[in-house]
Amino acid sequence: MQRGFIQIPILIAILVGVAVLGGTGYFAYEVGQKSSVKTSEPTVASTTTDIQATATTSVSVSDTPQTPSQTSAPKQTSTPQSPNSASGRKILSNSEIIKRVKPATVFIETTKGTGSGMIMDASGYILTNAHVVWDVSAAKIKLSDGRSLSAEVVGRDEIVDLAILKIVGASFPAVTFGNSGSVAQGDEVFTLGYPFGLEGDVSFKEGTISRRISDGDATYLETSAEIHPGNSGGPLVNKYGEVVGVNSAGYGYSAQGVNIGETIKLAIPINVAKELIPQLKGGRNIVIDHAQYESSESTGGGSNDIATKAQCAQLGLARKEKEDAENPFGGTTAYGYSTKLSTCVYGRLYLSELMSIGSFLFSGQIWDLLTGEQVYRTDPIMWNKSTPKAELDQLESKQESARAELWAVYNSLTK
């Protein structure tokens, strides 16, 4: 009996101990919950230690719903990151870009031809190229939803090649202008419009920014995204669906109005347009000699001078690189657009070594880069290592005359 009595108090003591420890654990959890909001109280550190020291209490804490402050950090680290830029703008898929820009891209038809444009705001102002509406004061606008509306030409600047039209109405879908100053070589871009004057759905082409090119004070964006006749005036947009340029021209060698081979596609930077828009809305009207444009029912005007010059520069540089590689002696080179011949010309002084007979040959030539035909050539001058000095002096004088003659002819063709 005495042994049993002694065991009973021991059992009671154990139960009391468990109860006390359980109460302490519960108290620690309660204090931890209350003090988690006020992290400056010193009880947080001590009660946190108590929670970690009690296995049963630790389990109960992890299964209990936590407060927002306790769970915010883990949620942030586990949330998948969206494909957005560092600026916070969302990068759009091709279908999203089309959905955003297509409703504001319009088909423009005049008595002179056709082209494209973009609605700038809900009130119905439309931005396009000046050559799309040259020599007219009104146009017919077809929206992507099938509606046809009449438009008035509000303002134009044919030097910059921009114009603004106005359709009557409200709540029109509009494009969003971006910043063409931040556009870099290699950036993805997309063109929208109505190539070759074909009505129907809006055409969508993708490409990249090839480079920026300048002609005096004018700057253009060259792109690999297709810009065909009829695309003129349509939007060039970035991967965020923002307009960064106005599709302006495509230039290349053509036969019967059809471009053959590689063409240069150019767009006017939207920042240029943004500076001019207030004046165009106010009636700015600057026109030039319309004879420089080629009227066509499906092109809506002619190509820009800058496109022609850019094409000639590209062809000339390619020809120079090829001949430099073939001729180690090289020679002075020039290339550009000939207004007199209406083609790209290439002038070069050639100095060649004829290894078979140990002689040297000097000549000057001008070529038509589009046809490959020779336009002009100086009389060749030849000498060898055994030529007497007196005769070499005379040949040198002839070279100077031939050199001056060649560049005089070249300048007369390109001035």
C-alpha positions in Angstrom: 0.0 0.0 0.0 2.8 2.4 0.9 4.5 1.8 -2.5 1.2 2.5 -4.3 0.6 5.7 -2.3 4.1 6.9 -3.1 3.5 6.3 -6.9 0.3 8.2 -6.9 1.9 11.5 -5.7 4.6 11.0 -8.3 2.0 10.5 -11.0 0.1 13.6 -9.8 3.4 15.6 -9.9 4.0 14.5 -13.5 0.6 15.5 -14.6 0.9 18.9 -12.9 4.2 19.3 -14.6 2.8 18.6 -18.0 -0.1 20.9 -17.4 2.3 23.7 -16.4 4.6 23.1 -19.4 1.6 23.0 -21.7 0.3 26.3 -20.2 3.7 27.9 -20.7 3.8 26.8 -24.3 0.3 28.2 -25.0 1.3 31.4 -23.3 4.3 31.7 -25.4 2.3 31.2 -28.6 -0.3 33.8 -27.5 2.4 36.4 -26.7 4.1 35.6 -30.0 0.9 36.2 -31.9 0.1 39.5 -30.1 3.7 40.8 -30.2 4.3 39.9 -33.8 2.4 43.2 -34.7 4.6 45.2 -32.3 8.0 43.9 -33.1 9.7 46.5 -30.9 8.5 44.8 -27.7 11.3 42.7 -26.0 8.9 39.8 -25.3 9.1 38.7 -29.0 12.6 37.3 -28.8 12.0 35.4 -25.5 8.7 33.9 -26.6 10.1 32.9 -30.0 12.7 30.9 -28.1 10.0 29.3 -26.1 8.1 28.3 -29.2 11.1 26.7 -30.8 11.9 24.8 -27.6 8.5 23.1 -27.4 8.1 20.5 -30.2 4.3 20.1 -29.8 3.8 23.9 -29.8 6.0 24.3 -32.9 3.7 22.0 -34.9 0.6 23.9 -33.7 2.1 27.2 -34.8 3.0 26.1 -38.3 -0.6 24.7 -38.9 -2.2 27.9 -37.7 -3.2 30.6 -40.2 -0.6 33.3 -40.2 -1.0 37.1 -40.2 -0.3 39.0 -43.5 2.9 40.4 -42.1 4.2 36.9 -41.4 3.4 35.4 -44.8 4.2 38.3 -47.2 7.8 37.4 -47.8 7.4 33.8 -48.8 4.5 34.7 -51.2 6.7 37.3 -53.0 9.5 34.8 -53.6 7.2 32.1 -54.9 5.2 34.3 -57.3 6.3 33.8 -61.0 7.8 36.8 -62.7 5.9 38.3 -65.7 7.9 39.0 -68.9 7.9 42.8 -68.3 10.6 45.3 -68.9 12.6 47.0 -66.2 10.4 50.1 -66.8 7.3 48.2 -65.7 5.7 48.2 -69.2 4.3 44.9 -70.3 5.9 43.2 -73.3 3.1 42.2 -75.6 2.8 39.1 -77.8 2.2 39.6 -81.5 -1.5 38.9 -81.1 -1.7 41.4 -78.3 0.0 44.1 -80.4 -2.4 43.5 -83.2 -5.4 43.7 -80.9 -4.2 47.0 -79.5 -3.0 48.8 -82.7 -5.2 47.3 -85.4 -8.4 49.2 -84.5 -6.6 52.5 -84.9 -4.9 51.7 -88.2 -6.8 53.1 -91.1 -7.0 52.7 -94.9 -6.7 56.1 -96.8 -8.0 56.6 -100.3 -7.8 59.7 -102.4 -8.2 60.6 -106.1 -4.4 60.3 -106.4 -3.9 56.9 -104.7 -4.0 55.0 -101.4 -2.1 54.7 -98.2 -2.3 54.1 -94.5 -2.7 56.1 -91.3 -3.3 56.0 -87.6 -5.9 57.5 -85.4 -4.1 59.7 -82.8 -7.0 60.4 -80.4 -10.6 59.6 -79.7 -11.8 62.8 -81.5 -10.7 61.5 -84.8 -7.4 63.1 -85.8 -5.3 60.9 -88.1 -1.6 61.0 -88.7 -0.1 59.9 -92.0 2.5 60.8 -94.6 2.1 64.0 -96.6 2.7 62.1 -99.8 -0.3 59.9 -99.1 -2.6 63.0 -99.5 -0.6 65.2 -101.8 -2.6 67.5 -104.0 -5.9 66.7 -102.3 -7.9 68.4 -99.6 -10.1 65.4 -98.7 -9.9 61.6 -98.4 -12.0 58.6 -97.7 -11.1 56.7 -94.5 -11.9 53.0 -93.9 -11.7 51.7 -90.4 -10.7 48.2 -89.5 -14.3 47.5 -88.4 -15.6 48.2 -91.9 -16.9 51.8 -91.5 -16.2 54.3 -94.2 -15.9 58.0 -93.3 -14.9 61.3 -95.0 -11.8 63.1 -93.8 -10.5 66.6 -94.3 -6.8 67.3 -94.7 -6.1 69.7 -91.7 -2.4 70.3 -92.2 0.6 69.0 -94.1 4.4 69.5 -94.3 5.7 67.9 -97.4 9.3 68.6 -96.5 9.1 66.4 -93.3 6.4 64.2 -95.1 3.7 64.3 -92.5 0.1 65.3 -92.6 -3.0 65.2 -90.3 -6.5 64.4 -91.3 -9.8 64.8 -89.3 -12.8 62.5 -89.4 -16.1 63.6 -87.7 -17.1 61.6 -84.6 -16.1 60.6 -81.1 -14.8 57.7 -79.1 -12.5 56.4 -81.9 -9.8 53.8 -81.0 -6.4 55.5 -80.8 -2.7 54.5 -80.8 -0.3 55.2 -78.0 2.9 57.1 -78.9 6.2 55.9 -77.5 9.6 57.4 -77.4 11.6 57.0 -80.6 14.7 58.4 -78.9 15.0 55.3 -76.8 14.8 53.0 -79.9 18.1 51.1 -80.3 19.6 49.1 -83.2 18.3 45.5 -83.0 15.1 46.3 -81.2 12.0 44.4 -82.3 9.5 46.5 -84.3 6.3 45.8 -86.2 4.6 47.5 -89.2 0.9 47.7 -89.7 -0.9 49.1 -92.8 -2.4 48.3 -96.2 0.4 47.3 -98.6 -0.1 47.8 -102.3 -3.5 49.5 -101.7 -5.2 46.2 -101.0 -8.2 46.6 -98.8 -9.3 44.0 -96.3 -7.6 43.1 -93.0 -4.7 45.1 -91.7 -1.2 43.7 -92.7 1.2 43.0 -89.8 4.9 42.5 -90.4 7.7 42.0 -87.9 11.4 42.9 -88.0 14.1 44.9 -86.1 15.6 48.3 -86.2 18.5 48.1 -88.6 20.0 51.6 -87.9 19.4 55.3 -87.7 20.3 57.3 -90.8 20.4 61.0 -91.4 20.3 63.4 -94.3 21.2 66.8 -93.0 18.7 67.7 -90.3 16.4 64.7 -91.0 16.7 61.4 -89.2 15.0 58.2 -90.2 14.7 54.7 -88.7 15.7 51.9 -91.0 13.9 48.6 -90.3 13.8 45.1 -91.7 10.1 45.0 -91.1 8.4 45.2 -94.6 7.2 48.6 -95.7 5.6 48.2 -99.2 3.9 50.9 -101.2 0.6 51.5 -99.5 2.1 51.0 -96.0 3.1 54.7 -96.0 1.6 56.6 -93.1 1.0 53.5 -91.0 2.4 52.8 -87.5 5.8 51.3 -86.7 5.3 50.0 -83.2 7.6 48.5 -80.5 7.1 45.3 -78.4 5.0 47.3 -76.0 2.5 48.2 -78.7 3.7 51.9 -78.7 4.1 53.8 -82.0 7.8 54.7 -82.5 7.7 55.7 -86.1 5.6 56.5 -89.2 6.2 54.1 -92.0 7.4 56.3 -94.8 9.2 54.7 -97.7 10.7 51.6 -99.2 13.4 51.9 -101.9 15.2 49.5 -104.1 15.8 48.6 -107.7 12.5 48.3 -109.5 11.2 47.1 -112.8 7.7 48.3 -113.9 7.0 49.5 -110.4 7.9 46.2 -108.7 10.9 46.2 -106.3 13.5 43.6 -107.1 15.9 42.3 -104.5 16.7 44.0 -101.2 15.0 47.2 -100.3 15.6 49.8 -97.6 12.6 50.5 -95.4 12.4 53.8 -93.6 10.2 55.3 -90.9 10.0 58.9 -89.6 10.7 58.8 -85.8 7.6 59.5 -83.8 9.3 62.2 -81.7 9.7 64.2 -84.9 5.9 63.9 -85.5 5.1 64.7 -81.9 6.9 68.1 -82.2 5.0 68.9 -85.4 1.5 67.7 -84.6 0.3 70.9 -82.8 1.3 73.0 -85.8 -0.3 70.5 -88.3 -3.5 70.6 -86.2 -3.3 74.4 -86.5 -3.3 74.3 -90.3 0.4 74.2 -91.1 0.6 73.9 -94.9 4.1 73.5 -96.5 4.2 72.0 -100.0 6.9 71.4 -102.5 7.1 70.6 -106.2 4.8 67.7 -106.7 6.6 66.7 -109.9 9.1 64.8 -107.7 6.4 62.4 -106.7 5.3 59.5 -108.9 1.5 59.2 -109.0 0.2 55.7 -108.8 -3.2 54.4 -107.8 -1.7 51.7 -105.6 1.2 53.5 -104.0 -0.1 56.8 -102.7 2.8 58.8 -103.8 6.5 58.4 -104.4 9.6 57.5 -102.3 11.5 59.9 -100.2 14.8 61.4 -101.3 16.3 60.1 -98.1 15.4 56.5 -99.2 17.0 57.0 -102.5 20.2 58.4 -101.0 20.3 55.6 -98.4 19.9 52.9 -101.1 22.7 54.5 -103.1 25.0 54.7 -100.1 24.3 51.0 -99.3 25.0 49.9 -102.8 28.1 52.1 -103.1 29.6 50.8 -99.9 29.0 47.2 -100.9 30.7 47.8 -104.2 33.6 49.5 -102.5 34.1 46.7 -100.0 34.1 44.1 -102.8 36.6 46.0 -104.9 38.9 46.8 -102.0 39.1 43.1 -101.3 40.0 42.3 -104.9 42.4 45.2 -105.4 45.0 45.7 -102.7 46.1 49.0 -104.3 42.7 50.5 -103.8 41.8 54.0 -105.0 39.7 57.1 -104.2 36.0 56.2 -104.2 32.7 58.1 -104.2 29.1 57.0 -104.6 25.7 58.7 -104.4 22.5 59.5 -106.2 22.6 61.1 -109.7 19.7 63.5 -110.2 20.7 63.9 -113.8 20.6 60.1 -114.6 18.0 59.2 -111.9 20.2 56.4 -110.7 22.9 55.5 -108.2 26.4 56.2 -109.5 29.8 55.0 -108.3 33.1 56.7 -109.1 36.6 55.2 -108.5 40.2 55.8 -109.4 41.8 52.4 -110.1 45.5 51.6 -109.7 46.3 48.0 -110.6 49.5 46.0 -110.8 49.8 43.7 -113.8 52.0 41.0 -112.3 52.4 39.1 -115.6 54.3 41.9 -117.3 55.5 43.8 -114.2 53.5 46.9 -115.1 51.0 49.3 -113.4 47.7 50.6 -114.8 45.9 53.7 -113.7 42.3 54.6 -114.8 39.1 56.3 -113.6 35.6 54.9 -114.0 32.0 55.8 -113.1 29.4 53.1 -113.0 25.6 52.9 -112.8 25.1 50.8 -109.7 21.5 49.7 -110.6 22.3 48.5 -114.1 26.0 47.7 -113.8 26.7 49.7 -116.9 29.8 52.0 -117.2 28.8 55.6 -117.4 32.3 57.2 -117.9 35.9 56.2 -118.2 39.3 58.0 -118.4 42.0 56.9 -120.8 44.1 54.3 -119.1 47.7 55.1 -118.2 50.4 52.4 -118.0 54.0 52.3 -116.8 56.5 49.8 -115.5 59.5 49.8 -113.2 61.9 50.4 -116.1 60.1 53.6 -117.3 62.6 56.5 -117.4 62.1 59.2 -114.7 61.3 61.9 -117.3 58.5 59.8 -118.8 57.2 59.0 -115.3 56.9 62.7 -114.5 54.8 63.2 -117.7 52.6 60.2 -116.7 52.1 61.6 -113.3 50.9 64.9 -114.8 48.5 62.9 -117.0 47.2 61.1 -113.9 46.4 64.4 -112.2 44.5 65.6 -115.2 42.6 62.3 -115.5 41.8 62.5 -111.8 40.4 66.0 -112.0 38.4 65.1 -115.1 36.8 62.1 -113.5 35.6 64.0 -110.4 34.4 66.9 -112.5 32.2 64.5 -114.4 31.1 62.7 -111.2 30.2 66.1 -109.6 28.2 67.1 -112.6 26.1 64.0 -112.3 25.4 64.2 -108.6 25.1 67.9 -107.9 
